[in-house]
């Protein structure tokens, strides 16, 4: 068990709180979805109520190690003013004289938001010097950024070695919930995998085959598996360099008696575009000129049947191009079925979470993970540097 903020005394201390405020902004810098901020409020409020001086550090977008106004955390600081009943200050640098001066003037129960930590290339390089400059700003380090826990960056990894540390409420809940569900999953235990990037998720599918009773594969990643079986996939998305691994996974699953469900029919089009006309293809093979963009009705039926009987469910990735209305039915039906089965369900990945929200069933999901990549790594038993580096609770 990791040490949490409940286990430490923060009264009067400068607390460097690493959060994931990587929120979407529109062209005029307005936050279009503040859920990552809202979810972080309990940790911030708790620290403030215990008399901490809270210094918030986060990344936003991919500024590639350069200051870039488009990715400034200033709109986030302004948003926090509406949520917290305390003084919120902002430093236009993450480290250096301005940040140091603002930290020195920070009082108990106040918040300072530091500018985007990815404005410095040293962050992603996990520079020890950069980490030590961050550490100089604080007495205690708290990590609540589960979404970046799989990354070994200065503000998620090395800084934790330089300060007494603890995990925040969000991080603690993610680790405890996911590990406890996976330790003793109730069976049938099924995984639903979708989305576009099969290369990112092959390891996970491989490890899920060792744990689950069935793995349902939809979305763009299904076509590499179908191609591995010799099915004609037309012009659908596919990663040829993953074919061998996909074949091995299918063989291993067959040997272990683990069901792998792949699409048996499809919703296709000639192009991938918002107004593309949907064509139902009733066979597993897809004609040469078409692209598979959603799972078809018979696949939905088969997937829903598995979901209905499951006692533990892991879901990551949409079943089709759900951003386009003609190709969202598969994702919708899967979301509704997962929600209806009130079992231990863990949903991760930005798109699956959007789907859960769009279809209004978020409150029916056992655990919505804020970290897509991090939760997949945790599920597949890989180490998360940002978690491993944090101190354990004293017995
Ligand atoms: P990922 O980040 O790997 O979870 O992929 C999410 C993306 O996969 C979404 O933007 C979907 O539109 C996309 N996607 C899902 N199914 C397909 C498909 N059949 N062809 C192309 N893209 C897809």
Boltz pocket constraint, residues with backbone or C-beta under 6 A from the ligand:
constraints:
  - pocket:
      binder: B
      contacts: [[A, 194], [A, 195], [A, 196], [A, 197], [A, 198], [A, 218], [A, 219], [A, 220], [A, 221], [A, 237], [A, 292], [A, 293], [A, 294], [A, 316], [A, 317], [A, 318], [A, 319], [A, 320], [A, 321], [A, 322], [A, 323], [A, 349], [A, 351]]
      max_distance: 6.0
